[in-house]
């Protein structure tokens, strides 16, 4: 039974409650969801209240609460992908007359209302709850960072913590924190808008454009709306999956699918809509039934939208990581499906790799519920895909068209929302949103991909796997050995293997149909030799 000291309870609330608003801003920046942020703040206060009798005062209560909130958010982010906007799902832009489709089950990136964060000018919280630090465009850019890099960036650059303080919180070294911060800044430089691009309109010309923008929506003036938007402006509003490009389509959407005839209740909020900014303008207006995404995430002058940007080719990251300094480097995890004689060609279907191979789709009859669950679990925490050209083409023709109600809807949502890096000697067409071509120095590019992410998954891609094996550019190797022999076909270990030590990371797991899952990890050195006839097998 827990007893409560009323005096201690009152003391805790007096010290902790003034920090609530800025903790909400911090959790929102970490999570990209106002609802999840509220839950994590509540969890932070619960944990802090339970531990208050053990608080020794070696730091301020504010710092202590931020430490708890950061750990709480990192736990919540474990195994999650980034929160998308509709443009991040991989599908093409919609027509303004198309049927609107809602997907409330998708963990959408959400805006946060100003009213939840407004602080008095002399309140210290005004610095860390400033509108600039929680704009949707900037929070969208933060979603491109792995969770720990995101935490490092926020603690160092927003909250101005010392590197040693962040290292203590994250249980790592100061060198690791500094390296993570440099990588996070480099990534944000690639995908986020500049501070100048997201400021409020101040000049007479900017204010005039803003006034025209608001009046056009209030009056439902379709020609004015067309005139205000650039040809590559993008409009989107979760939980609707559709997104629209260009003034004519946006105007047509408002004209035909917003039910109001005059003052449209789903027109944008004046304080948040800026025709001079490439940041997302957002609104939390009430929306009558049947009134579509006109109230939401509008993007106006100039583009491009953050969530729809292709991921940049990894280049220019600081070459300062040191494996012995505890740097937060990611993992490259190879997933390979193979027969008992280690054929890995075309497991999924007859059209995957048909050249001279008559057994395409050999895996399908051997998949059962246990295997399906194991494969699904193997993708938890994945935040990037590394694919060969052929596998990419197969995936790009399939996964963007899968919905939440399809058999593999969960995997589709993951694959469509994370970056895809493609190894190809040519200059491939990459239609799948979030795709980047690697090259020409493939090993160097892959190392930088690993520095950018926490869990990079390689699926299929036999030619690419040979490069990874030859360069020892992998950390884990999952082999799914299926109980058949084919005698023909491309092998998993063919042409790229060099002497390498690996170790079994967990006990083998078998399915009812006889498939065995083996998970190995790369270890240092090359295989040792001995003599079976010598004492001790000749192993020194």
Protein Blocks (a to p, Z undefined) as FASTA:
>chain_A
ZZddfklmmmmmmmmmmmmmmmmmmmmmmnopaklmmmmmmmmmmmmmmmmmmpgolacf
klmmmmmmmmmmmmmmgopacdddfklnopacddfkbccdddfkbccdddddfklmoccf
klmklmmmcfklmgfklmmmmmmpcfklmmmmmmmmmnopafklmmmmnopafklmmmmm
mmmmmmmmmmmccfklmcccfbfklmmmmmmmmmmmmnopaklmmmmpcfkbccdddfbf
bdcedjklmmmmmmmmmmbfklcfkbccfklpcfkbcbdcddfbdcdehiacklmccddd
ddddfklpccdddehiacfbcfknopacddddddddddfkopaghklbmklmmghpakgo
klmmmpcfklmmmmmmmmgoiabdcddfklmmmmmmmmmmpcfklmklmmmmmmmmpccd
dddfblcddfbghiacedjblmlmmmmmmmmpmbdcdeejlllmmmmmmnopafbdcddd
dfbdehiacdfbgojaccdddddfbdcdddfkopacddddddedjdddddfkbghhlpZZ
